[in-house]
Amino acid sequence: MFHLNSYKQGIASRLYRLIAVFFVLAGLAGGVSAADMPAQASADNRTYRLGSGDVITITVFDEEDLSRLNYRLPDTGLIAFPFGEVSALGLSITELETKIVTGLRKGYLKNPRVSVSMIEYRPFFVIGQVNRPGGFPYQIGMTVRKAIALAGGFAPRGSVSKMFIVREADVHRPESKIDLDADVFAGDTITVEEGFF
């Protein structure tokens, strides 16, 4: 005798198994699970190089007077402490923490505990033949393709083959030709030139 309820349960069971397989395969194809993504972003934050315009929070545990909330790094990159000034320019968050701990140990605190958090990245810039040229907040994993999208896309005469970048991190600041998949970092300037048709 045919049981409709058993038939429905069998279909539902197969459907759930198919959905489970789909999510497993999607996770394998992406190479990174959703749980891994915050850890990756955190790792990128730790290796990011600080520059003027970045906003950070420095927490010296149990020492509120020594902490700095939402501190925007000036052009000099200097942060004043009782033991002297610390230059944050070009340092990673880990290196800055170490520098502050070292300074505080010199006659101020016996066992200082310091944490530096990234609050806001300094911008990058897109100029030339885009619809909305200007400065845009940097995000970890930024590419030229994403940067152009944030700038409103290519203007009618913008050239995909004539794009250049000046890296803030490069002391000599040469202009380099780039493609849509090139990485973009905070402080970089992208120029999209006019194409001739």
VEXZA-151863 format. One record per residue (C-alpha): x, y, z. Coordinates in pm, 1 decimal, padded with zeros to 6 digits. Layout:
+----------+----------+----------+
!     east !    north !       up !
+----------+----------+----------+
!        X !        Y !        Z !
...
+----------+----------+----------+
//
This chain:
+----------+----------+----------+
!     east !    north !       up !
+----------+----------+----------+
!  00000.0 !  00000.0 !  00000.0 !
!  00133.8 !  00344.4 ! -00097.1 !
!  00198.6 !  00579.7 !  00196.9 !
!  00200.1 !  00945.2 !  00096.3 !
!  00370.2 !  01059.3 !  00419.6 !
!  00659.7 !  00816.2 !  00375.3 !
!  00701.0 !  00931.7 !  00014.4 !
!  00716.4 !  01299.4 !  00123.7 !
!  00967.9 !  01219.3 !  00397.8 !
!  01188.8 !  01039.3 !  00145.9 !
!  01182.8 !  01335.9 ! -00093.0 !
!  01261.7 !  01578.6 !  00191.8 !
!  01551.0 !  01362.0 !  00309.4 !
!  01704.3 !  01351.7 ! -00041.4 !
!  01658.2 !  01727.4 ! -00077.4 !
!  01840.4 !  01797.0 !  00251.8 !
!  02128.4 !  01569.9 !  00146.2 !
!  02158.5 !  01750.9 ! -00189.9 !
!  02166.5 !  02089.2 ! -00015.7 !
!  02436.5 !  01966.7 !  00224.6 !
!  02648.2 !  01837.0 ! -00065.3 !
!  02606.7 !  02168.9 ! -00248.6 !
!  02739.3 !  02367.5 !  00048.5 !
!  03034.1 !  02131.4 !  00098.7 !
!  03128.8 !  02159.6 ! -00270.2 !
!  03087.4 !  02538.0 ! -00262.4 !
!  03319.6 !  02557.2 !  00035.3 !
!  03581.2 !  02342.1 ! -00139.1 !
!  03560.6 !  02547.5 ! -00458.8 !
!  03607.2 !  02872.2 ! -00268.1 !
!  03900.5 !  02730.2 ! -00075.8 !
!  03800.1 !  02930.9 !  00233.2 !
!  03513.4 !  02867.6 !  00468.1 !
!  03302.0 !  03149.5 !  00604.9 !
!  03457.0 !  03088.8 !  00946.0 !
!  03805.0 !  03148.4 !  00802.4 !
!  03724.8 !  03488.1 !  00652.7 !
!  03738.6 !  03698.8 !  00972.2 !
!  04068.1 !  03530.7 !  01065.4 !
!  04213.1 !  03615.6 !  00722.3 !
!  04102.7 !  03978.6 !  00749.4 !
!  04254.1 !  03994.3 !  01097.1 !
!  04584.2 !  03852.6 !  00965.7 !
!  04586.4 !  04113.1 !  00686.5 !
!  04528.2 !  04388.0 !  00944.1 !
!  04830.6 !  04269.1 !  01141.3 !
!  05063.8 !  04294.9 !  00839.2 !
!  04917.8 !  04619.9 !  00698.2 !
!  05171.6 !  04907.6 !  00696.5 !
!  05054.0 !  05219.1 !  00877.3 !
!  05065.3 !  05564.5 !  00718.0 !
!  04942.4 !  05918.4 !  00776.2 !
!  04563.9 !  05936.5 !  00769.3 !
!  04508.2 !  05590.7 !  00919.2 !
!  04287.1 !  05587.2 !  01229.2 !
!  04389.3 !  05350.4 !  01509.0 !
!  04302.1 !  05283.8 !  01870.7 !
!  04584.9 !  05213.6 !  02115.2 !
!  04480.2 !  05042.7 !  02436.1 !
!  04724.9 !  05026.9 !  02725.6 !
!  04538.8 !  04794.9 !  02962.9 !
!  04461.9 !  04941.0 !  03307.4 !
!  04620.8 !  05271.2 !  03197.7 !
!  04347.0 !  05487.8 !  03047.5 !
!  04567.2 !  05799.0 !  03038.5 !
!  04815.7 !  05622.8 !  02809.1 !
!  04552.0 !  05491.1 !  02567.5 !
!  04455.8 !  05666.8 !  02242.3 !
!  04102.9 !  05624.5 !  02106.4 !
!  04037.4 !  05679.0 !  01734.8 !
!  04374.9 !  05845.4 !  01683.6 !
!  04433.5 !  05967.1 !  01326.2 !
!  04801.8 !  05945.0 !  01238.7 !
!  04938.2 !  06286.5 !  01135.4 !
!  05172.2 !  06343.4 !  00839.1 !
!  05468.1 !  06292.3 !  01072.1 !
!  05321.3 !  05962.2 !  01196.1 !
!  05429.9 !  06051.6 !  01550.6 !
!  05240.4 !  05946.0 !  01863.8 !
!  05335.2 !  06122.2 !  02190.0 !
!  05386.9 !  05920.8 !  02508.8 !
!  05543.0 !  06015.9 !  02844.3 !
!  05863.5 !  05832.9 !  02743.3 !
!  05882.5 !  06022.1 !  02411.2 !
!  05738.6 !  06006.3 !  02060.3 !
!  05684.0 !  05687.9 !  01859.7 !
!  05682.2 !  05699.5 !  01480.2 !
!  05417.1 !  05465.3 !  01340.7 !
!  05486.1 !  05528.9 !  00970.5 !
!  05563.0 !  05207.8 !  00782.7 !
!  05510.6 !  04986.9 !  01088.0 !
!  05271.7 !  04694.3 !  01112.9 !
!  05028.7 !  04687.5 !  01404.5 !
!  05242.0 !  04420.2 !  01574.8 !
!  05559.0 !  04628.9 !  01533.9 !
!  05386.2 !  04937.2 !  01676.6 !
!  05263.7 !  04739.4 !  01978.1 !
!  05619.2 !  04614.8 !  02040.8 !
!  05761.9 !  04966.7 !  02012.1 !
!  05512.1 !  05107.6 !  02263.4 !
!  05568.1 !  04819.8 !  02507.8 !
!  05946.6 !  04872.9 !  02485.8 !
!  05907.1 !  05245.3 !  02559.2 !
!  05668.7 !  05191.8 !  02850.7 !
!  05907.3 !  04942.5 !  03014.3 !
!  06171.6 !  05214.2 !  03044.9 !
!  06071.7 !  05336.6 !  03390.3 !
!  05694.3 !  05371.2 !  03338.8 !
!  05527.0 !  05030.3 !  03362.4 !
!  05668.9 !  04698.7 !  03483.1 !
!  05463.0 !  04473.1 !  03256.5 !
!  05268.8 !  04684.2 !  03003.5 !
!  05000.1 !  04517.5 !  02792.8 !
!  04931.5 !  04704.0 !  02469.6 !
!  04681.8 !  04639.7 !  02190.5 !
!  04655.8 !  04839.7 !  01866.7 !
!  04338.0 !  04814.0 !  01659.3 !
!  04276.0 !  04935.2 !  01305.5 !
!  03970.5 !  05163.1 !  01295.0 !
!  03985.3 !  05325.9 !  00950.0 !
!  04229.8 !  05290.5 !  00661.0 !
!  04366.1 !  05594.2 !  00479.4 !
!  04213.6 !  05635.9 !  00131.7 !
!  04339.9 !  05546.3 ! -00213.4 !
!  04271.6 !  05768.8 ! -00515.1 !
!  04130.4 !  05717.9 ! -00864.8 !
!  04173.4 !  06001.3 ! -01115.8 !
!  04133.9 !  06051.3 ! -01488.3 !
!  03868.1 !  05896.6 ! -01709.4 !
!  03627.8 !  05761.9 ! -01447.0 !
!  03278.9 !  05884.2 ! -01363.1 !
!  03351.0 !  05984.9 ! -01001.8 !
!  03722.3 !  06058.8 ! -00953.4 !
!  03842.9 !  06114.2 ! -00598.0 !
!  03957.0 !  05945.7 ! -00278.7 !
!  03793.1 !  05625.9 ! -00149.7 !
!  03821.4 !  05432.5 !  00177.6 !
!  04065.9 !  05144.1 !  00143.3 !
!  03951.4 !  04789.3 !  00216.2 !
!  04160.7 !  04474.1 !  00254.4 !
!  04166.3 !  04285.6 ! -00078.3 !
!  04116.4 !  04595.6 ! -00295.0 !
!  04188.9 !  04550.6 ! -00666.9 !
!  04187.0 !  04791.7 ! -00960.7 !
!  03858.3 !  04639.8 ! -01079.2 !
!  03692.1 !  04715.5 ! -00743.3 !
!  03853.2 !  05060.3 ! -00727.0 !
!  03715.9 !  05154.5 ! -01070.3 !
!  03371.5 !  05032.8 ! -00963.8 !
!  03384.7 !  05255.2 ! -00652.9 !
!  03478.4 !  05545.7 ! -00881.3 !
!  03159.4 !  05494.5 ! -01082.6 !
!  03314.2 !  05289.3 ! -01361.8 !
!  03498.0 !  05403.4 ! -01672.1 !
!  03397.5 !  05731.8 ! -01833.8 !
!  03296.0 !  05698.8 ! -02202.2 !
!  03654.3 !  05756.4 ! -02320.2 !
!  03826.5 !  05569.3 ! -02036.2 !
!  04079.6 !  05312.2 ! -02154.9 !
!  04108.5 !  04967.7 ! -01994.8 !
!  04451.8 !  04928.0 ! -02155.7 !
!  04589.3 !  05264.3 ! -02038.4 !
!  04574.3 !  05249.2 ! -01659.1 !
!  04864.8 !  05340.9 ! -01431.7 !
!  04933.9 !  05335.5 ! -01059.5 !
!  05167.2 !  05524.2 ! -00827.7 !
!  05240.3 !  05327.9 ! -00510.7 !
!  05255.6 !  05531.7 ! -00191.6 !
!  05488.9 !  05272.7 ! -00041.1 !
!  05748.1 !  05320.8 ! -00319.4 !
!  05995.5 !  05591.5 ! -00219.9 !
!  06076.5 !  05681.4 ! -00582.0 !
!  05705.9 !  05683.5 ! -00680.8 !
!  05739.9 !  05560.1 ! -01041.2 !
!  05421.0 !  05523.6 ! -01244.0 !
!  05351.6 !  05160.2 ! -01338.9 !
!  05109.3 !  05018.4 ! -01594.6 !
!  04842.8 !  04793.8 ! -01441.0 !
!  04546.7 !  04575.8 ! -01534.9 !
!  04208.6 !  04526.3 ! -01369.3 !
!  04330.7 !  04243.4 ! -01145.2 !
!  04624.8 !  04433.3 ! -00991.1 !
!  04623.4 !  04489.6 ! -00615.9 !
!  04559.4 !  04836.3 ! -00474.7 !
!  04689.0 !  04950.8 ! -00136.2 !
!  04604.7 !  05241.5 !  00090.6 !
!  04753.2 !  05568.1 ! -00034.7 !
!  04794.5 !  05445.3 ! -00395.2 !
!  04683.7 !  05665.2 ! -00686.7 !
!  04528.7 !  05506.8 ! -00998.5 !
!  04514.6 !  05704.2 ! -01322.4 !
!  04284.0 !  05601.5 ! -01606.5 !
!  04387.4 !  05766.3 ! -01930.8 !
!  04179.5 !  05850.2 ! -02232.3 !
!  04156.9 !  05595.9 ! -02510.0 !
!  04139.6 !  05694.3 ! -02876.6 !
!  03890.6 !  05502.8 ! -03089.6 !
+----------+----------+----------+
//
